[in-house]
Amino acid sequence: MSTETASVPALDMNAITQLAEGDELGERFIAELIDVFLGDLSERVRTIGLQINRADRAGVSATAHAIKGSCGHFGAMRLVELCRELEDRARREPGGDIQTAIDSMVAEAERVRAAVEAYRSEHARP
């Protein structure tokens, strides 16, 4: 992990708590969102691996775009940046090597997943 990545929090916790503001289900609503987010993130990261194996750069770009959108809601801004970079490179550099961009995005996705799971553990209701 780079020094830059280590200094940037994986999540903006305010973004998560703002998701439930005004919702009568509050923490339960957040728990459901987290479950959907984690399942979706894992599936999309797996999909990018399949797409790169098939040399489907358009698919990689589209999937990175989808991850970028969902991560913004959770305040995972570093992951948003990395997905934007991967999306652009996959689309604009048809013959370029995007594996480094994929590796960076996957590593940050793991860091975000761990932070979301830690948040869920700390805020779980008995």
Secondary structure as the mmCIF struct_conf table of DSSP 4:
data_model
#
loop_
_struct_conf.conf_type_id
_struct_conf.id
_struct_conf.beg_label_comp_id
_struct_conf.beg_label_asym_id
_struct_conf.beg_label_seq_id
_struct_conf.end_label_comp_id
_struct_conf.end_label_asym_id
_struct_conf.end_label_seq_id
HELX_RH_AL_P HELX_RH_AL_P1 THR A 3 SER A 7
BEND BEND1 VAL A 8 VAL A 8
BEND BEND2 ALA A 10 ALA A 10
HELX_RH_AL_P HELX_RH_AL_P2 MET A 13 ALA A 20
TURN_TY1_P TURN_TY1_P1 GLU A 21 GLY A 22
TURN_TY1_P TURN_TY1_P2 GLU A 24 GLY A 26
HELX_RH_AL_P HELX_RH_AL_P3 GLU A 27 ASN A 53
TURN_TY1_P TURN_TY1_P3 ARG A 54 ALA A 55
HELX_RH_AL_P HELX_RH_AL_P4 ARG A 57 HIS A 73
TURN_TY1_P TURN_TY1_P4 PHE A 74 GLY A 75
HELX_RH_AL_P HELX_RH_AL_P5 MET A 77 ARG A 92
TURN_TY1_P TURN_TY1_P5 PRO A 94 GLY A 95
BEND BEND3 GLY A 96 GLY A 96
HELX_RH_AL_P HELX_RH_AL_P6 GLN A 99 HIS A 123
#
